[in-house]
């Protein structure tokens, strides 16, 4: 609810600046590899349309960040980076074998100014105790953790530690918590594990997979 109120406040501020009405204020949406999640929710990076702001001088003052990135910077939302749905942050062809090889993969990550800026904004929000990082009232469970508890199932996505560049390790899904900061976690769906392994990554089997194996 707090995240929703923060998002609405951002939108209303842009609406006021534009001079438009709620009916004529427009949005621009950009998408990653998928446009719907497993529950049918729309996955997009949402921006106010620049057509809302007819004054060229006013356009120059507009934040160039998407609403998603503004939510991260204010601590109103938690980051949850999932490969390959991060193309607006990571440019390039996500499934190209040459881009998945660890050395090339890390070069792409290090060159991605938008991804690194988003990660820094979360780090700064945490250091400043903003939003979900408020030391007096911190978020105790991340949304994905709440979904696991509610559904009674274990984590399934592998994790890459973005804070340890150069490694070729896919962390077992249930060990995501060993990467302490959420902005350092890049989740990889299990259906892509073999693709990563074929490109030179070492995937740790989850406890569930070991039990079945």
Secondary structure, 3 states (H helix, E strand, C coil): CHHHHHHHHHHHHHHHHHCCCCCCCCEEEECCCCCECCCCCECCEEEECHHHCCCHHHHHCCCCCCHHHHHHHCCCCCCCEEECCCCCCCCCCCCCHHHHCHHHHHHHHHHCHHHHHHHHHHHHHHHCCCHHHCCCCCCCCCHHHHHHHHHCCCCCCEEEECCCCCCCEEECHHHHHHCCCHHHEEEECHHHHHHHHHCCCEECCCHHHHHHC
